Amino acid sequence: MNAPKITINSAVETRTVTTKTGMQKPVYSQRATLETEAMRIQIEVEVDGLDKGYAVGSVKEWDLTTDLVPGRYGVELARRMTLVDPAGIKPQPANKAA
């Protein structure tokens, strides 16, 4: 099974939501495209802050198995997505000067 591919389309955006207690809380997110073999849709990916976003144009894979959580009626997906580098691409180590 191939993991869904996530392509980041925008910089981090902020919106304010009101919690059930009436407090206002900022939510940081980026627009992205989720792509599988069967579909392509526009989604929002939540991030931790304005400076914690992904680079625009970067491609990640969604690690679905990490995001499975027990829910009220069985297995559900966590609200936040776990994005990882694609399996075929390994991060390059920094070159050390001799």
C-alpha positions as CSV (number, residue, x, y, z in Angstrom):
1,M,0.0,0.0,0.0
2,N,1.3,3.4,-0.9
3,A,1.2,6.2,1.7
4,P,-0.9,9.3,0.7
5,K,1.4,12.0,-0.6
6,I,1.0,15.5,0.9
7,T,2.2,18.6,-1.1
8,I,2.4,21.9,0.8
9,N,0.8,24.7,-1.2
10,S,0.9,27.8,1.1
11,A,2.7,29.5,4.0
12,V,1.4,29.1,7.5
13,E,-1.9,30.9,8.1
14,T,-3.5,31.8,11.4
15,R,-7.2,31.7,12.3
16,T,-8.8,32.1,15.7
17,V,-11.3,29.6,17.1
18,T,-13.5,29.9,20.2
19,T,-13.3,26.9,22.6
20,K,-16.3,25.5,24.4
21,T,-15.3,27.5,27.5
22,G,-15.4,30.8,25.4
23,M,-11.7,31.3,25.2
24,Q,-10.1,32.3,21.9
25,K,-7.2,30.2,20.6
26,P,-5.1,30.6,17.5
27,V,-4.9,27.7,15.1
28,Y,-1.9,27.5,12.7
29,S,-2.3,25.6,9.4
30,Q,-1.1,25.3,5.8
31,R,-3.1,24.5,2.7
32,A,-2.0,21.3,1.0
33,T,-2.9,18.7,-1.5
34,L,-3.5,15.1,-0.4
35,E,-3.0,12.7,-3.3
36,T,-3.6,8.9,-3.5
37,E,-3.9,6.6,-6.5
38,A,-7.7,7.1,-6.4
39,M,-8.1,10.8,-5.5
40,R,-6.6,14.2,-5.1
41,I,-8.2,16.7,-2.6
42,Q,-7.3,20.0,-1.0
43,I,-6.8,19.9,2.8
44,E,-5.4,21.9,5.7
45,V,-2.4,20.6,7.7
46,E,-2.2,21.9,11.3
47,V,1.2,23.0,12.5
48,D,2.5,24.1,16.0
49,G,3.2,27.8,15.2
50,L,4.0,30.4,12.5
51,D,7.6,29.3,12.4
52,K,6.9,25.6,12.6
53,G,5.5,25.1,9.1
54,Y,6.8,23.1,6.2
55,A,8.4,24.7,3.2
56,V,6.0,25.6,0.4
57,G,6.3,23.0,-2.4
58,S,7.7,20.3,-0.1
59,V,6.3,16.8,-0.5
60,K,5.7,14.5,2.5
61,E,4.0,11.2,3.1
62,W,1.2,10.7,5.7
63,D,2.2,8.0,8.2
64,L,-1.3,6.7,8.7
65,T,-0.4,3.8,11.1
66,T,1.1,6.3,13.5
67,D,-2.1,8.3,13.5
68,L,-4.5,5.4,14.4
69,V,-6.0,6.0,17.8
70,P,-8.7,4.2,19.8
71,G,-12.0,6.1,19.5
72,R,-15.5,5.9,20.8
73,Y,-16.7,3.5,18.2
74,G,-13.4,1.8,17.3
75,V,-10.3,2.9,15.5
76,E,-10.1,6.5,14.4
77,L,-7.5,8.9,12.9
78,A,-5.8,11.5,15.1
79,R,-6.7,15.1,14.5
80,R,-3.1,16.0,13.6
81,M,-1.3,14.3,10.7
82,T,2.1,12.8,11.1
83,L,4.0,13.8,8.0
84,V,7.3,12.1,7.1
85,D,9.8,12.4,4.3
86,P,9.0,10.1,1.4
87,A,10.5,6.5,1.8
88,G,12.7,6.8,-1.3
89,I,14.3,10.1,-0.2
90,K,16.8,10.0,2.6
91,P,18.0,13.3,4.2
92,Q,21.5,14.2,3.2
93,P,24.0,14.4,6.1
94,A,25.8,17.8,6.5
95,N,29.3,17.7,4.9
96,K,32.0,18.3,7.4
97,A,34.9,20.5,6.4
98,A,38.3,18.7,6.7
